[in-house]
Amino acid sequence: MTLDQLRPYMTGIVTPVARLSIRLGLTPNTCTVLALVAAMVAGTAFWYREIGLGVLFVAVNAFFDAIDGAIARELGSAGVKGDFLDHVLDRYADIFIIIGIFAGGFASWEVGVFALTGVLMSSYLGTQAQAVGVGRYYGGLLGRADRLVLILLAGIADILFPSGLFSWTFLGIMLLLFGFLGHITAIQRFMFVWRELNRLE
């Protein structure tokens, strides 16, 4: 089970933060854009091997990504336009962060591309489920929330243990996992959607 599937149980934490954010004048779309900006800063930081700064802004990205939808629900403004914007900018955020990590030398470009394709395909299958009428599907081994937590943990591990593990950085190992688990997740989501489409025929 991925962390994305725990969203309904996080309401008690997220809702008060969303209400405070509304009082501060934040809107759902503003938070979505701020999440992208944070991802761009994180990717740039990793590119320049500033791991601490990268980890900090990945956390900022995760924060704004968690509350944009909650703010929309509190304001009663949740709709397809905001959902569309959120998914598009989330994918760009993933691209900035992952490219920053392998461009910074924490992994080879081959591993980076493997990770990027796994992440993008698993995300695509999740939204494509919605496009064909099955509904947005967050299932599978690795969701976006899982990836953000793994980036944070791997970054902290590389700060604490700069020599890495068996000549691999922890961020590099994490990207390799993103590749394998991302493609497995894409297959799991494809199979779920395919079964649902067969059932609906």
N, C-alpha and C positions, 0 to 999 in steps of 0.2 A: 504494500500500500504506500502511495506517495504522500508527501506532505500536502500536495494540492487537495487531496481528498479529506484533509482535516479542516478545511476552510470553515465548514458549518460549526465546528466546535471552537473556533477562534473568535466568534462573534462578541463574546463578553470582553475580550481584550481590544479588538479592532474598533468596535462601535464607539466607545468613549473617546478614543484617539481621533476617530473621524469627526465626531461632534466638536472636539476642540479645534480641529483643523478648519472646520466650517466657520467657527467664531473668529479664526485668524484670517478669514477671507479666501481660503484655498478652494478651488473648484476641482471636480474630477479631472477635467482635461489639463488643468495646470499641473496637477500631481503626475499625470501621465507623461507630460513633457519634462517635468523635473526629474522623473525616473530615468528618462532617456539621457538627459544632460549628465546625471550622476554616472550612468553607464559609460558615457563618452570620456568623462574624467577618469573613471576607473581603468578603462582600456588604455588610455594614454599613460596613466601611472604605471601600469604593468609593462607597457612598451619600454618605458625608461627605467624599469626594474625598481620602481618605488613601491614595494609590495605593501607596506603599511598603508600608504595613501590609497592604493588600489583596493585593499580590503575594506577600508573605511567607506569608500564611495560605492562599493558593491552593497554594503549594508544600507547606505542611503537609498540606492536603487531599490532594494528589497522593501524598505519602509514605504516609499511612495507607491510602489507597485501594489503593496498590500492594502493601502487605504483609498486608492482612487475609486475602486468599485464600491467600497463602504460609504464614501462620501456621496456618490451618486444615488445609492439606495436611501440614505438619510434625507437627501434633497428631493427624492422622488423623480430624479432626472435620468435614471438609468435607461439607456436605449441603444439601438443598433449602431448609431454613429459613434458613441463613446466606446462601445465594445470593439468596433472596427478599428478606431484609432489606437486603442489599448493594445490590440493584438499586433498591429503593424509596428508600433514603436517598441514593443517588447522584442520583436524579432531583430530590429536594428540594435537594440540594447545587447541582445545575445551576441550579435556579430561583433560589435565594438569590443566587448569584454574578451571574447575568445580570441579574436585576432590580436588584441593587445597582449594576451598571455603568450601566444606562440611567437609573435613578432618580437617580444622581449627576450626570447631565447630560453624560455622555460620548457619548451618542447620543440621538436622539429616541425617544419611546415607540414610534413605528411601527417603527423599526429594531429596537428591543428585542423587540417582540412577534414580528416576523419571525424574529429569531434564536431566540427561545424555542420557537416552533413547529417550526422546523427541527431543533433539538436534541432536543426531546421526541419528534418523529415518527421521527427516525432511531434513537433509542434504543428506542422502542416496537417498531419493525420488527425490531430485533435480538433482543429478548426474545420477540416473537410467533413468530419462527421456531422457538424452543425450545418454545413452547406448542403448536404444531401438529405437533410431532414431527420437525422438520427438524434441530434442534439449534441452540444459541446461535450466532449469526452476527455476526462482528465486521467483515465486509468493507465496502467502500465507501470513499469519499474521506475522510470525517471521523469518527473515533472519539473516545471521551472523552479518551484520552491526548493525542491531537492537540489537542483543545480546550484542555486545561489548559496545554500547552506554548505555544500561541498566546496565551492570556491572560497568561502570564508574560512573553512577549516583547513583547506590545503594551503591557503595564503599564510595563515597563522603558523602552520607547521613549517613552512619554508622560512619564516622569520625566526622561529625557535631552533630549527635544525637546518641551517643553510647548506650543509653538505648533502642534504637529500637522502635518498634511499637507493642503494645499488646504482649510483651515478645518475639517477633520475631525480628531478625536483618533484616535490609533492604536487605542485600545480601541473606538471607534465603528466604524472600518473593520473591525476584527476581528468585531464583532457582525454587520455586514453580510455578511461572509464566512460566519459561522455560519449565517445564514439561507439563503443560496444553496447552500452546500456541504451543509448539513444536509438540505435537501429533496432535493438530488441523491442524497445517501447513502441517504435513505429510499426513493427510487425504485429505486436499485441493489439494495437489500436486498429490496424487494418482488419485483423481477424474479427474483432468485436463488431466493427461497423459492417463488415461483410455478412456476418451472422444476422445482425439486426435488419439489414436490407433484405436478406432472404426471408426473414420472418414477416416483414411488412408486405412482401409480394402477394 
